[in-house]
Amino acid sequence: LEAQLDALAERKESVEMRRGKGLMQGVVVSGRPVGEIINKAIENGLFVLSAGTDVLRFVPPLIITEADIDEMAEKLERSF
């Protein structure tokens, strides 16, 4: 999960950085409303939450698989 979110931060200018520990992760977003990204993510079949006005929060279940993370990263990429 950390590697996928770090890669997203490198590819997207609006993602400043990833932060968190273990499976509790967040990405700091700038230049775009977080709500807009959340709405796009929901349209793409991905449920994400905000943590404040500039952070997308990810708290996946402990049984998440690598394939699930890859699918999440693809849907998140489309949401940006």
C-alpha positions as CSV (number, residue, x, y, z in Angstrom):
1,L,0.0,0.0,0.0
2,E,2.8,2.4,0.9
3,A,4.6,1.7,-2.3
4,Q,1.5,2.3,-4.4
5,L,0.7,5.6,-2.7
6,D,4.3,6.8,-2.9
7,A,4.2,6.1,-6.6
8,L,1.0,8.0,-7.0
9,A,2.6,11.0,-5.2
10,E,5.5,10.9,-7.7
11,R,3.1,10.8,-10.7
12,K,0.5,13.4,-9.6
13,E,1.4,17.0,-8.9
14,S,-1.7,17.4,-6.7
15,V,-0.5,14.7,-4.3
16,E,2.1,16.3,-2.1
17,M,3.1,13.2,0.0
18,R,2.0,10.0,1.6
19,R,1.9,9.7,5.4
20,G,0.8,7.1,7.9
21,K,1.8,3.8,9.5
22,G,1.1,0.3,8.4
23,L,-2.3,0.1,6.7
24,M,-3.5,3.4,8.1
25,Q,-2.4,5.7,5.3
26,G,-3.2,9.1,3.9
27,V,-2.2,11.3,1.0
28,V,-1.9,15.0,1.2
29,V,-3.7,16.7,-1.7
30,S,-3.1,20.3,-2.9
31,G,-4.7,22.4,-5.6
32,R,-7.9,20.4,-5.8
33,P,-10.8,19.9,-3.4
34,V,-10.6,16.5,-1.6
35,G,-14.4,16.1,-2.0
36,E,-14.0,16.3,-5.7
37,I,-11.5,13.4,-5.7
38,I,-13.7,11.4,-3.3
39,N,-16.7,11.8,-5.5
40,K,-14.7,10.6,-8.6
41,A,-13.3,7.7,-6.5
42,I,-16.9,6.6,-5.6
43,E,-17.9,6.8,-9.3
44,N,-14.9,4.5,-10.0
45,G,-16.0,2.0,-7.3
46,L,-13.6,3.0,-4.6
47,F,-14.7,4.2,-1.2
48,V,-12.2,6.6,0.4
49,L,-12.6,9.1,3.3
50,S,-11.2,12.5,4.0
51,A,-9.2,13.4,7.0
52,G,-9.5,17.2,7.2
53,T,-9.7,19.4,4.2
54,D,-6.6,18.2,2.4
55,V,-6.0,14.5,3.1
56,L,-7.4,11.3,1.6
57,R,-7.5,8.6,4.2
58,F,-7.1,4.9,3.6
59,V,-7.9,2.3,6.2
60,P,-8.3,-1.0,4.4
61,P,-9.2,-4.3,6.2
62,L,-6.3,-6.4,7.5
63,I,-7.3,-9.1,5.0
64,I,-6.5,-6.9,2.0
65,T,-4.5,-8.6,-0.8
66,E,-1.8,-7.3,-3.1
67,A,-4.3,-7.6,-6.0
68,D,-6.8,-5.5,-4.0
69,I,-4.2,-2.8,-3.5
70,D,-3.3,-2.9,-7.2
71,E,-7.0,-2.5,-8.1
72,M,-7.3,0.4,-5.6
73,A,-4.3,2.1,-7.1
74,E,-5.8,1.9,-10.6
75,K,-9.1,3.3,-9.5
76,L,-7.4,6.1,-7.5
77,E,-5.3,7.0,-10.5
78,R,-8.5,7.4,-12.6
79,S,-10.0,9.5,-9.8
80,F,-7.3,12.1,-10.0
